[in-house]
Amino acid sequence: MLYAEGEPDTYQIPLLVSDSEQTEPTLLLRDAVDDEDFRQALLRIIDNDASLPVGDHGVLQGRHSNLFASLRGDDPLAAHVSAAEQSNTNILYGGRMILKLFRRLQPGENPDVEIGRFLTDVAHFQHIPRFLGEITLSRTGAEPTSCAMLQELISNDGDGWQWTLAALAKYFEAATPDATPYLEAAALLGRRTAEMHLALATETTDEAFCAEPLTTLAISAETRRIREQVEHALDTLARSIASLSDNAAGDAATLLSRRERLLAQADAILSQPPSGKLIRIHGDYHLGQVLRAKYDFVLLDFEGEPARTLVERRRKQSPLKDVAGMLRSFSYAAGVELAHHIAVHPATKPSPTEWQHAVSTSFLSAYHETISVRPDLLPEEPLATSLLNAYLLEKASYELLYELNNRPAWVRVPLAGLLAISEPDGLAGVR
């Protein structure tokens, strides 16, 4: 796909050519994933480790993992396309496996494939859908491109986002709101998050996964990126303020007046001596990226932020960036459900502050207790707190940009988050 500005994108769209039944012979194109024969052919490519030439475009190569045969079994597996709205196309096989067809292709290995294989085969991390196989496109003189990934299909009770919104609805509707019922789940999610980071820090000779020190140079690069994100969000907000509702415009004006304060918070990490490690992380970590399954959590979708390049998504980062992503997700869920509650019950004005504080504290406490077996992974204080706060600022700025560009009616949610972050005592500690 070509654009007026910037680099082109490559999208994968499997098509099936068929004859029409009209009087005049006509060739029709339709989505191949709607055809059962095509869906089964994809599975066979992986099952047989098959190579399939695709004209001048290279060779499709299937590979299956050691776990494939035991989960595949011997019975035929009927396939269907998932109806859930996703950034990729998902094909389900017999309630056992799920094939993710990547829509946007970039030269190189997709992080979802790379991390899924590492966590399954090397780290033996139990709380993900296990990696079962892949299909890549190989071309002379170019890096192999990930086209599809096969994983274990996990029976679940829905994603963490919807599960949390349901818990928040009960919280807001209660005569005496009590966050206690959610705290155990928040602590469990904190433990699973730390276990994921410990697994990703497993000692290995694979350079793509070897932990590296967080250096002064890396801190400077983080500061530049975070500052650019904050400035871009504030500049976009300033241009959009006239189109916002009165309440949102008032919050926006207050936030814009705190520009220098926000940038100073981003710069705070520069004054701290470096410590801690950079590892591969989830990279796009939030409640929608976890499944609630049998009173536990399963973590998924390690593809990273879709808008970023493959190089950026494969870059090693501090584990605290994932921590910040989940903390912001708790805050976002509270803001969204609060808006819904007020729309239905306009006479009530409940506050999510106590819930957010209790849940975030429970998550962080369990995270730190679990990650403490590798104290070298996180920075020492005060850099740990400054870095987490900078990541919270970056994430909230990203959220503000997204809502301004896609859902202006939601803009008050990230505005509230940024206003809280900009308060002198509004930043979250990590201890």
MARTITI-513587 format. One record per residue (C-alpha): residue in one letter; x, y, z. Coordinates in steps of 0.25 Angstrom, whole numbers, plus 2048, in hexadecimal, padded with zeros to 3 digits. Example, Ala and Ser with C-alpha at 12.3 -4.5 7.8 and 13.67 -1.06 7.14 Angstrom:
2
A8317EE81F
S8377FC81D
***
This chain:
431
M800800800
L80680E7FC
Y80481B803
A805829800
E81082A80A
G819820811
E81D81280E
P813808807
D80D7FC80F
T80B7EE80B
Y7FE7E780E
Q7FB7D880D
I7EE7D5807
P7EB7C6803
L7E27C67F7
L7DB7BA7F0
V7D87BA7E2
S7CB7B47DE
D7C27B37D1
S7B57BA7D2
E7A87B37CE
Q7A37BE7C5
T7A17BB7B6
E7AE7C37B3
P7BA7BC7B8
T7C07C57C3
L7CB7C47CD
L7C77C87DC
L7D07CB7E7
R7CC7C97F5
D7D37C8803
A7DA7BA803
V7D97B9813
D7CA7B7811
D7CD7AA809
E7CF79D812
D7D8797808
F7E17A3809
R7E17A3818
Q7E5794818
A7F079780E
L7F67A1817
L7F6796823
R7FC78C819
I808796816
I80C796824
D809788827
N81278381C
D81D78E81D
A81979080F
S82079A805
L8167A17FB
P81C7A97F0
V8147B67ED
G8197BB7E0
D8237C67E0
H81F7C97EE
G8277BE7F5
V8247B27FC
L81A7AF808
Q8207A6812
G81879F81D
R81E79A82A
H818793836
S81D792844
N82078684C
L812788853
F80A789846
A80777A845
S802778853
L7F8783852
R7F5781844
G7F0772846
D7EC76983B
D7DD76E839
P7D977782E
L7D8785834
A7CD78E82E
A7D179C82C
H7CA7AA82D
V7CE7B882D
S7CD7BF83A
A7C27CA83B
A7C97D3845
E7CF7E0840
Q7DE7DF83F
S7E97E5838
N7ED7D8832
T7E47CC82C
N7E27C1836
I7DF7B3831
L7DA7A983C
Y7DC79A83A
G7D3790842
G7D479884F
R7E3794850
M7EB79E848
I7EB7AC843
L7F27B1836
K7F57C0836
L7F67C5828
F7FE7D2829
R7F77DD820
R8037E7820
L8107E181C
Q81E7E681E
P82B7E081A
G8307D8826
E82B7CF831
N81E7D4838
P8207D6847
D8147CE84A
V81A7C2843
E8287C4849
I8247C6857
G8197BB857
R8237B1852
F82D7B685D
L8247B6868
T81E7A8864
D82B7A1860
V8367A7868
A8307AE875
H8247A4876
F81B7AF87B
Q80D7A987E
H8047B587D
I8047B786E
P7FD7B0862
R8097A685F
F8107A8851
L80D79D847
G8127A183A
E8137AC82F
I8137B0821
T81E7B981B
L8217BF80E
S82F7BE809
R8357C67FE
T8437C77F8
G84B7D27FF
A8407D6809
E83D7D2817
P8327C7819
T8247CE81B
S81B7C8826
C80D7C581F
A8067BD829
M8077B7837
L8017AA83D
Q7FE7AA84C
E7F67A2856
L7E87A6858
I7E57AA866
S7D77A886C
N7D47B5873
D7C97BE87A
G7CC7CA871
D7D87D4871
G7DC7DC87D
W7D67E9878
Q7C87E4878
W7CA7DD885
T7CF7E988C
L7C47F2886
A7BA7E888C
A7C17E989A
L7C17F8899
A7B27F8896
K7AF7F18A3
Y7B87FA8AA
F7B18078A5
E7A48018A8
A7A67FD8B6
A7A18058C1
T7AE8048C8
P7B98028BD
D7C37F88C1
A7CF7F58B8
T7D37E88C0
P7CD7DE8B6
Y7D67E28AB
L7E37E38B3
E7E67D58B3
A7E57D58A4
A7EE7E18A3
A7F87DA8AB
L7F87CE8A3
L7F97D6896
G8057DD89D
R80C7CF8A0
R8097CA892
T80F7D788C
A81C7D6894
E81D7C7890
M81C7CB881
H8277D5883
L82F7CA88B
A82D7C087F
L8317CB875
A83E7CD87D
T8417BE87C
E8507BC87A
T8537B986B
T85D7BA860
D8527C0857
E8577CE855
A8487D2853
F8457CF861
C8527D1869
A84F7DB874
E8577E8872
P85B7F387C
L85280087D
T85D80A879
T85E819879
L85C81986A
A85081186B
I84A81A875
S84D82686C
A84681F861
E83A81C86A
T83982A86E
R83982F860
R82E82685B
I825829867
R827838865
E823837857
Q81782F85A
V812839865
E81584585C
H80E83E850
A80283B859
L80184A85F
D803850851
T7F784884C
L7EF84B858
A7F185A856
R7ED859847
S7E085184B
I7DC859858
A7D1861850
S7CA85484C
L7C984E85A
S7BD84F863
D7BE85A86E
N7C2851879
A7CD84A871
A7D285886C
G7D385C87A
D7DB85087E
A7E3852871
A7E7860874
T7EB85D882
L7F485287D
L7FA85B872
S7FE86587D
R806859883
R80F856877
E81C85A87D
R81885288A
L815845881
L822847879
A82A848886
Q82483B88B
A82983587E
D83783B880
A83883688F
I83E82988B
L84A830885
S850834892
Q850826898
P85C81C897
P85981088E
S855802893
G84C7F7890
K84B7EF883
L8457F0875
I83D7E3871
R8337DF867
I8257E386C
H8177E2868
G8177F0862
D8087F2861
Y8047ED86F
H7F57F0874
L7E97E9879
G7E47E686B
Q7F17DD869
V7EE7D4874
L7E37C9875
R7DC7C5882
A7DD7B6882
K7D97AC88E
Y7DB7B7898
D7E97BA892
F7EF7C3887
V7F57BF87A
L7FD7CA873
L7FD7CB864
D7FF7D4857
F80E7D7858
E80E7DE84B
G8117EC851
E80B7F984D
P8067F783F
A80980583B
R81880483E
T8227FE834
L8277EF836
V8347F483B
E82E7FD846
R8257F184A
R8317E884C
R8397F2854
K83D7EE862
Q8367F786C
S8357F887B
P82A7EF881
L8247FB888
K81E7FF87A
D8157F387B
V8127F788A
A80E805886
G8057FF87A
M7FD7F7884
L7FC80288E
R7F680B884
S7ED80087F
F7E77FF88E
S7E580F88D
Y7DF80E87F
A7D5803883
A7D180C88F
G7CF818887
V7C781187C
E7BE80A886
L7BC81688E
A7B781E881
H7AE81387E
H7A881288C
I7A682288D
A79F82187F
V795817885
H79481D893
P79782C891
A79382F89F
T79F8278A4
K7AD82C8A5
P7B58208AA
S7C58218AA
P7CE8168A5
T7DA81C8AC
E7D98128B8
W7D78068AE
Q7E380A8A5
H7EC80D8B1
A7E97FF8B8
V7EA7F78AB
S7F77FE8A6
T7FD7FC8B4
S7F97ED8B4
F7FF7EB8A6
L80C7F28A9
S80E7EB8B7
A80C7DD8B0
Y8157E18A4
H8207E58AD
E8207DA8B6
T8207D08AA
I82B7D88A2
S8347D98AF
V83B7CC8AB
R8427D48A0
P8457E18A7
D84E7E589C
L8427E6892
L83C7F3897
P844800899
E8478048A7
E8408108AE
P83E81B8AB
L83F81789C
A83580C89D
T82A8168A2
S82E821898
L82E81788C
L821811890
N81B81F891
A821823883
Y81B81687D
L80D819883
L80E82787D
E81282286F
K80781886F
A7FC822874
S80182B869
Y80082085E
E7F281E863
L7EE82C862
L7F382C853
Y7EB820850
E7DE826856
L7E083384F
N7E282C842
N7D8821843
R7CE82384E
P7CD831853
A7C182E85C
W7CB826864
V7D6831866
R7D2834874
V7D8826879
P7E6829875
L7E5837878
A7E1833886
G7ED82A887
L7F7835882
L7F183F88C
A7F3835897
I801832893
S804841892
E8018438A0
P80D8448AA
D8088388B1
G8018318A6
L80D8288A1
A80D81A8A5
G8188148AD
V81D8068AB
R8208028B9
***
